């Protein structure tokens, strides 16, 4: 199932996306209340072409993994860590497909980072790796946008990665994806920048969620960004970033530079 969240003439709703996104006959079916557990349907539906896809979930928090692909560590400098490195983005950084990434007027360079994101499906704490799958609703695509100059200046990552619009997510959540070996590719203006597989992660999804849930309780809808492969680079005003993950789809966002106040 592909779970999404839409804006339609009738308001905002969770939906099931049915049919190929390229098919004019594709539809979205409205889900009653929320998509967790066994969702029920209201009976209402709309053509996919007639609605606007939003970020597919409202997360209470976004927990991210840094330095989780060896090739990315090599390109950025530094060594590997025995345990996952975690940091957080505010949920106010989340935007959906086709919403502009807004570069701060005084931040340069700002990099894209294409990532697989896990969506938590139930409250959980201290989850063993072997039981992680039953606590995940599904997987989506995220862009961990990062202001490198602020990251370097601050010595930690909160400001650099926490700006509004710095966490594009979407286009929907795929509930039947095996995350262990998926192709992940990022293009900027149609040029391939990242081309890797999730099998190259140092810490897999089970290890990641086990580590995070030992620290904090995870709630339904929480997003876990699993790290980015090598090939990250700058984005500029007027660019378009598209991240494609096998079995999920493509997340596309334009880029604009905010004017100086």
Phi, psi and omega in degrees: 000144172251116182260130180226182177221132189230160164248126179232175175301341180265002179121200182257139182206153166280145183217164164259130181265121186235128183102162179292138178301336180274357183268120179301342181271358180299143182229164170239135180251128185290133176263136177286129174067276187213166185268005185277155181072229177252094185296146174249158186248147182277342185098348178273145176209160180222153169299138179304324182293344184262001181238165177250125178285130176258176169306131192288351183211153173257103186269141172286334178202157177238113181252129188240153177250128176259153173054057184248003172233127185301320182293327177289321176301317181297319182287333181265344183090152181104170184254172177282157178243144181294328181247157177300144174261120183247147172213174185229150169247147174290151179292345176288350176281345186286132169223166182262188179300144173069003175276134183296136166283123184259109179283129176301146183300329187251016181252128181195126001274158171248128185252149166275154173213102179285133185214149166282135179238131174267142178248121182289139185252346180206157177299135181207151180209140178054054183270122173296148182306323182293343181251006184296318186304322183285353177256005182251130177287317181171197186229147178221188183247142178222157176238110180275076183295137190219126175273102188294324180295321178290323178300315180291317183294318186281334183078000172210177201248001190296307181294316185298331185247002188254002181299150171308138181078003183273014175219068173298139183220141175148197000280344179201181179251123176267122186268351186240035183257135170270116188280000193288333183206075181248140173291136178228127186220136175241134176239141172241119183054037177084355180263127182291126179247321178237137180208099187211192177222149180293343176294347178274001176299142173287314177247123181280177186300319179301313180295322181297309183291325175301315182294312182294316184289345172286340181264315189218152174288132177259139185246158178306130181095346178300142181257135175242109177273128195263008179105162184242145174282181180290163179107004180299155180190180188283151170238148185229165176308129179096349179286164171230128182250129177232126179244125180242131175236129181308133177082354180245297181150210182228133175252121182237135177218135171283168182234133175228151176259126178291145178286150175293139181293000000 
